[in-house]
Amino acid sequence: MAEFCLNCWNKINKTNDNERKYIISKDLDLCEGCGEWKPVIIMERKAYYIHKFKYFILPFRAICNVLYFICIFLILLYLVVKYYKSENKDKL
């Protein structure tokens, strides 16, 4: 498998990716592009694009959580009222 450092990878693919997009080795290895001993790219991170949009999705998740807790509270309130009404009917 070809092993390239991040700079050579960006030159070959004509991109400007940063190191957070890839998993980079901790040890030095021989880069096949420039021939120097550098940390090389092991693989691309799978969830890289999900992390890019997490701040966009965060408000929607917060609103959904608030609506969920309001619904649960209303259902519990309904069940308590229903229970007390049925208890009062039994006493009559």
MDTraj code that builds the backbone (N, CA, C; nanometers):
import mdtraj as md
import numpy as np

residues = "MET ALA GLU PHE CYS LEU ASN CYS TRP ASN LYS ILE ASN LYS THR ASN ASP ASN GLU ARG LYS TYR ILE ILE SER LYS ASP LEU ASP LEU CYS GLU GLY CYS GLY GLU TRP LYS PRO VAL ILE ILE MET GLU ARG LYS ALA TYR TYR ILE HIS LYS PHE LYS TYR PHE ILE LEU PRO PHE ARG ALA ILE CYS ASN VAL LEU TYR PHE ILE CYS ILE PHE LEU ILE LEU LEU TYR LEU VAL VAL LYS TYR TYR LYS SER GLU ASN LYS ASP LYS LEU".split()
xyz = np.array([
    [0.0843, -0.1172, 0.0000],
    [0.0000, 0.0000, 0.0000],
    [0.0894, 0.1243, 0.0000],
    [0.0515, 0.2223, -0.0774],
    [0.1301, 0.3458, -0.0846],
    [0.1102, 0.4274, 0.0413],
    [0.2186, 0.4843, 0.0909],
    [0.2135, 0.5652, 0.2115],
    [0.2654, 0.7043, 0.1789],
    [0.1777, 0.8040, 0.1998],
    [0.2132, 0.9415, 0.1693],
    [0.1929, 1.0272, 0.2924],
    [0.2769, 1.1307, 0.3049],
    [0.2535, 1.2291, 0.4105],
    [0.1388, 1.3194, 0.3654],
    [0.0878, 1.3993, 0.4565],
    [-0.0283, 1.4830, 0.4256],
    [0.0033, 1.5847, 0.3155],
    [0.1227, 1.6422, 0.3170],
    [0.1592, 1.7408, 0.2140],
    [0.1627, 1.6784, 0.0753],
    [0.2232, 1.5623, 0.0638],
    [0.2294, 1.4950, -0.0666],
    [0.0908, 1.4507, -0.1116],
    [0.0099, 1.4058, -0.0187],
    [-0.1265, 1.3631, -0.0512],
    [-0.2070, 1.4805, -0.1074],
    [-0.1933, 1.5968, -0.0444],
    [-0.2641, 1.7142, -0.0938],
    [-0.2125, 1.7581, -0.2307],
    [-0.0823, 1.7449, -0.2542],
    [-0.0262, 1.7813, -0.3853],
    [-0.0738, 1.6854, -0.4938],
    [-0.0769, 1.5558, -0.4620],
    [-0.1169, 1.4554, -0.5615],
    [-0.2640, 1.4720, -0.5991],
    [-0.3488, 1.4930, -0.4995],
    [-0.4935, 1.5015, -0.5227],
    [-0.5434, 1.6441, -0.5454],
    [-0.4532, 1.7406, -0.5384],
    [-0.4865, 1.8819, -0.5577],
    [-0.5987, 1.9259, -0.4628],
    [-0.5798, 1.8934, -0.3344],
    [-0.6747, 1.9316, -0.2305],
    [-0.6019, 2.0124, -0.1243],
    [-0.6776, 2.0610, -0.0279],
    [-0.6193, 2.1344, 0.0844],
    [-0.6796, 2.0792, 0.2143],
    [-0.6745, 1.9474, 0.2312],
    [-0.7317, 1.8826, 0.3492],
    [-0.6416, 1.9037, 0.4693],
    [-0.7025, 1.9074, 0.5890],
    [-0.6220, 1.9183, 0.7108],
    [-0.6058, 1.7803, 0.7732],
    [-0.5260, 1.7737, 0.8779],
    [-0.4929, 1.6438, 0.9377],
    [-0.6078, 1.5840, 1.0172],
    [-0.7124, 1.6603, 1.0474],
    [-0.8263, 1.6043, 1.1204],
    [-0.9101, 1.5122, 1.0333],
    [-0.8976, 1.5225, 0.9020],
    [-0.9744, 1.4375, 0.8109],
    [-0.9164, 1.2964, 0.8035],
    [-0.7901, 1.2804, 0.8397],
    [-0.7217, 1.1519, 0.8256],
    [-0.6670, 1.1032, 0.9587],
    [-0.6508, 0.9733, 0.9689],
    [-0.5785, 0.9144, 1.0814],
    [-0.4324, 0.9060, 1.0378],
    [-0.3468, 0.9718, 1.1133],
    [-0.2048, 0.9813, 1.0764],
    [-0.1226, 0.9001, 1.1755],
    [-0.0214, 0.8312, 1.1252],
    [0.0615, 0.7462, 1.2103],
    [0.1400, 0.8304, 1.3106],
    [0.1670, 0.7705, 1.4267],
    [0.2466, 0.8381, 1.5295],
    [0.3959, 0.8193, 1.5035],
    [0.4298, 0.7084, 1.4402],
    [0.5697, 0.6795, 1.4102],
    [0.6083, 0.7381, 1.2750],
    [0.7374, 0.7605, 1.2569],
    [0.7878, 0.8090, 1.1294],
    [0.7951, 0.6937, 1.0309],
    [0.7576, 0.7235, 0.9081],
    [0.7629, 0.6232, 0.8022],
    [0.8100, 0.6934, 0.6745],
    [0.8570, 0.6165, 0.5809],
    [0.9098, 0.6733, 0.4581],
    [0.7950, 0.7129, 0.3658],
    [0.7850, 0.8423, 0.3360],
    [0.6830, 0.8933, 0.2438],
    [0.7277, 0.8597, 0.1022],
    [0.6372, 0.8033, 0.0234],
    [0.6720, 0.7646, -0.1129],
    [0.6661, 0.8813, -0.2100],
    [0.6107, 0.9938, -0.1661],
    [0.6043, 1.1098, -0.2541],
    [0.7316, 1.1924, -0.2483],
    [0.7751, 1.2283, -0.1269],
    [0.8925, 1.3153, -0.1130],
    [1.0167, 1.2383, -0.0682],
    [1.0022, 1.1142, -0.0237],
    [1.1168, 1.0333, 0.0160],
    [1.1736, 1.0691, 0.1519],
    [1.0987, 1.1415, 0.2350],
    [1.1449, 1.1791, 0.3686],
    [1.0749, 1.0943, 0.4740],
    [1.1356, 1.0903, 0.5930],
    [1.0767, 1.0186, 0.7048],
    [0.9794, 1.1125, 0.7759],
    [0.8499, 1.0865, 0.7609],
    [0.7442, 1.1697, 0.8186],
    [0.6292, 1.0806, 0.8646],
    [0.5408, 1.1339, 0.9492],
    [0.4170, 1.0607, 0.9774],
    [0.3331, 1.0537, 0.8495],
    [0.2787, 0.9377, 0.8203],
    [0.2038, 0.9173, 0.6964],
    [0.0560, 0.8937, 0.7270],
    [-0.0250, 0.9056, 0.6248],
    [-0.1691, 0.8841, 0.6372],
    [-0.1954, 0.7343, 0.6432],
    [-0.2722, 0.6924, 0.7437],
    [-0.3101, 0.5522, 0.7547],
    [-0.4419, 0.5281, 0.6829],
    [-0.5431, 0.6116, 0.7162],
    [-0.6737, 0.5990, 0.6514],
    [-0.7549, 0.7253, 0.6751],
    [-0.8643, 0.7396, 0.6017],
    [-0.9535, 0.8539, 0.6185],
    [-1.0513, 0.8249, 0.7320],
    [-1.0804, 0.9253, 0.8128],
    [-1.1778, 0.9068, 0.9208],
    [-1.3157, 0.8861, 0.8608],
    [-1.3917, 0.7931, 0.9174],
    [-1.5227, 0.7601, 0.8619],
    [-1.6268, 0.8670, 0.8926],
    [-1.6264, 0.9203, 1.0127],
    [-1.7306, 1.0144, 1.0540],
    [-1.6826, 1.1586, 1.0467],
    [-1.5948, 1.1900, 0.9556],
    [-1.5380, 1.3251, 0.9490],
    [-1.6450, 1.4289, 0.9147],
    [-1.7294, 1.3977, 0.8176],
    [-1.8286, 1.4963, 0.7743],
    [-1.9409, 1.5124, 0.8756],
    [-1.9705, 1.4103, 0.9527],
    [-2.0716, 1.4225, 1.0585],
    [-2.0234, 1.5211, 1.1636],
    [-1.8960, 1.5176, 1.1965],
    [-1.8418, 1.6106, 1.2957],
    [-1.8395, 1.7542, 1.2434],
    [-1.8303, 1.7716, 1.1124],
    [-1.8321, 1.9061, 1.0565],
    [-1.9686, 1.9720, 1.0746],
    [-2.0755, 1.8937, 1.0705],
    [-2.2107, 1.9489, 1.0771],
    [-2.2731, 1.9387, 1.2157],
    [-2.1960, 1.9015, 1.3175],
    [-2.2553, 1.8817, 1.4494],
    [-2.3078, 2.0115, 1.5093],
    [-2.2467, 2.1248, 1.4785],
    [-2.2958, 2.2511, 1.5321],
    [-2.4206, 2.2987, 1.4582],
    [-2.4400, 2.2522, 1.3364],
    [-2.5612, 2.2829, 1.2618],
    [-2.6786, 2.1998, 1.3125],
    [-2.6527, 2.0750, 1.3520],
    [-2.7567, 1.9831, 1.3967],
    [-2.7915, 2.0048, 1.5437],
    [-2.7007, 2.0597, 1.6215],
    [-2.7197, 2.0755, 1.7661],
    [-2.8473, 2.1508, 1.8038],
    [-2.8825, 2.2648, 1.7426],
    [-3.0073, 2.3320, 1.7823],
    [-3.1316, 2.2471, 1.7565],
    [-3.1330, 2.1725, 1.6466],
    [-3.2479, 2.0875, 1.6169],
    [-3.2618, 1.9749, 1.7185],
    [-3.1498, 1.9185, 1.7593],
    [-3.1541, 1.8129, 1.8607],
    [-3.2020, 1.8680, 1.9942],
    [-3.1596, 1.9896, 2.0289],
    [-3.2024, 2.0511, 2.1547],
    [-3.3521, 2.0772, 2.1525],
    [-3.4041, 2.1283, 2.0418],
    [-3.5477, 2.1535, 2.0309],
    [-3.6264, 2.0235, 2.0390],
    [-3.5790, 1.9204, 1.9751],
    [-3.6475, 1.7895, 1.9797],
    [-3.6478, 1.7343, 2.1219],
    [-3.5375, 1.7486, 2.1939],
    [-3.5329, 1.7000, 2.3319],
    [-3.6299, 1.7759, 2.4206],
    [-3.6395, 1.9066, 2.4032],
    [-3.7337, 1.9859, 2.4833],
    [-3.8765, 1.9441, 2.4527],
    [-3.9097, 1.9284, 2.3258],
    [-4.0448, 1.8851, 2.2886],
    [-4.0758, 1.7455, 2.3420],
    [-3.9781, 1.6588, 2.3418],
    [-3.9966, 1.5237, 2.3946],
    [-4.0314, 1.5281, 2.5440],
    [-3.9567, 1.6071, 2.6221],
    [-3.9835, 1.6149, 2.7652],
    [-4.1179, 1.6821, 2.7943],
    [-4.1574, 1.7789, 2.7122],
    [-4.2895, 1.8404, 2.7297],
    [-4.3997, 1.7376, 2.7032],
    [-4.3841, 1.6576, 2.5999],
    [-4.4840, 1.5534, 2.5701],
    [-4.4921, 1.4511, 2.6827],
    [-4.3793, 1.4082, 2.7333],
    [-4.3785, 1.3116, 2.8433],
    [-4.4456, 1.3714, 2.9663],
    [-4.4182, 1.4976, 2.9953],
    [-4.4796, 1.5637, 3.1095],
    [-4.6309, 1.5723, 3.0923],
    [-4.6786, 1.6066, 2.9732],
    [-4.8223, 1.6155, 2.9497],
    [-4.8899, 1.4787, 2.9601],
    [-4.8247, 1.3755, 2.9118],
    [-4.8809, 1.2406, 2.9227],
    [-4.8891, 1.1978, 3.0690],
    [-4.7843, 1.2246, 3.1452],
    [-4.7880, 1.1910, 3.2881],
    [-4.8963, 1.2691, 3.3612],
    [-4.9106, 1.3955, 3.3286],
    [-5.0150, 1.4774, 3.3892],
    [-5.1530, 1.4224, 3.3555],
    [-5.1752, 1.3825, 3.2316],
    [-5.3016, 1.3229, 3.1905],
    [-5.3284, 1.1937, 3.2670],
    [-5.2288, 1.1097, 3.2809],
    [-5.2484, 0.9826, 3.3512],
    [-5.2789, 1.0049, 3.4990],
    [-5.2173, 1.1037, 3.5612],
    [-5.2452, 1.1328, 3.7023],
    [-5.3878, 1.1826, 3.7184],
    [-5.4312, 1.2720, 3.6317],
    [-5.5686, 1.3243, 3.6391],
    [-5.6682, 1.2131, 3.6142],
    [-5.6418, 1.1283, 3.5185],
    [-5.7303, 1.0156, 3.4885],
    [-5.7382, 0.9200, 3.6072],
    [-5.6275, 0.8970, 3.6734],
    [-5.6242, 0.8076, 3.7887],
    [-5.7081, 0.8648, 3.9031],
    [-5.6928, 0.9935, 3.9331],
    [-5.7683, 1.0551, 4.0428],
    [-5.9169, 1.0633, 4.0113],
    [-5.9548, 1.0834, 3.8849],
    [-6.0968, 1.0842, 3.8482],
    [-6.1573, 0.9453, 3.8659],
    [-6.0840, 0.8425, 3.8255],
    [-6.1363, 0.7064, 3.8404],
    [-6.1425, 0.6673, 3.9877],
    [-6.0519, 0.7174, 4.0691],
    [-6.0535, 0.6887, 4.2127],
    [-6.1741, 0.7556, 4.2802],
    [-6.2063, 0.8758, 4.2370],
    [-6.3228, 0.9455, 4.2919],
    [-6.4525, 0.8798, 4.2506],
    [-6.4614, 0.8213, 4.1314],
    [-6.5831, 0.7505, 4.0882],
    [-6.6062, 0.6266, 4.1729],
    [-6.5003, 0.5591, 4.2139],
    [-6.5131, 0.4383, 4.2957],
    [-6.5685, 0.4714, 4.4345],
    [-6.5405, 0.5882, 4.4881],
    [-6.5857, 0.6269, 4.6202],
    [-6.7332, 0.6631, 4.6200],
    [-6.7872, 0.7085, 4.5065],
    [-6.9280, 0.7458, 4.4995],
    [-7.0089, 0.6234, 4.4869],
])
top = md.Topology()
chain = top.add_chain()
for i, resn in enumerate(residues, 1):
    res = top.add_residue(resn, chain, resSeq=i)
    for name in ("N", "CA", "C"):
        top.add_atom(name, md.element.get_by_symbol(name[0]), res)
traj = md.Trajectory(xyz[None], top)
